[in-house]
Amino acid sequence: MMHSSPMPLTIALDMTKRLHHELAKHMTPEQRRDFTRVERLIAEAQQQHKAQTARSKQENPSKAPAAAPRRKSLWGR
């Protein structure tokens, strides 16, 4: 079962973009450039992670996570 929360890199990218948007009018050109670079690096890391995950799934298709065993209900015996 997959968790429903977003990936940490997605959260980091969203926070960085929002912070950049909020602070852009108060930043120097160097700070704006640095923020843009951080956004790009996070996006690249996210793409590499997705590619690595897809590659590992292709290499090991038989090692797919098995479904968790079902618990017996308390009343249904």
N, C-alpha and C positions, 0 to 999 in steps of 0.2 A: 504494500500500500504506500503510495507516494504522499508526502506531506503537502499540505496546501499552501504553506507560506512561500513567498517568493525567495529566490536564491539570494544569498548575501551580496553578491556582486551587483545584482539588479537593484537592491536596496541602496548600496553605496553609490551607484551611478545616479539614481533618482535624487538622493540627498545632495550629491555634488552639483547636479544640474539646478536644483532648486536654490541652493545656497549661492551659486554663481549668478543666477538670475536676480536674486534679492540684493546681492552686494555689488553687482556690476557697475552701477553708477557711482559707487564710492571707491572703486579700485583704480590703481594705476594701470597703465598698459602692460607692465610686466606681470602684475598680479592676474590680470585677465588672461594673459598668455599662459601663465602657470596653471590656472584653473582649467583652461581648455586642454592643456596637456594631460592633466590628471584625469579629466573625463575620457580622453582618448585612450589612456593607458588602462583604465578600468574596463572600457568597452573591448579593448583588445584582449585583456585577461579573460573576460567573459566568453569571447569567441574561441579562444584557445581551450578553455575548460569544456565548452560544448563539443569541440572537435575531438578532444582527448577522450571524453566520455563516449562519444559515438564510436571512436576507434577501438576503445576497450570492449565495447559491446559487440563489435564485429569480430574481434579476435577471440572472445570467449562467449559464444552464444549459448553454450550448454550450461554455463554457470549463472543462469538467470536466477534472481532471488525467488525462492520457493514461497508459496503462500503460507501464511501463518496457520498453524492448526486451529481448527474451530474449537471453541470451548463448549462444553456441554452446559446447557442451561440448568438452572437450579431445579426447575419444576418439570422439565421434559426429560424423564428418565426412560 
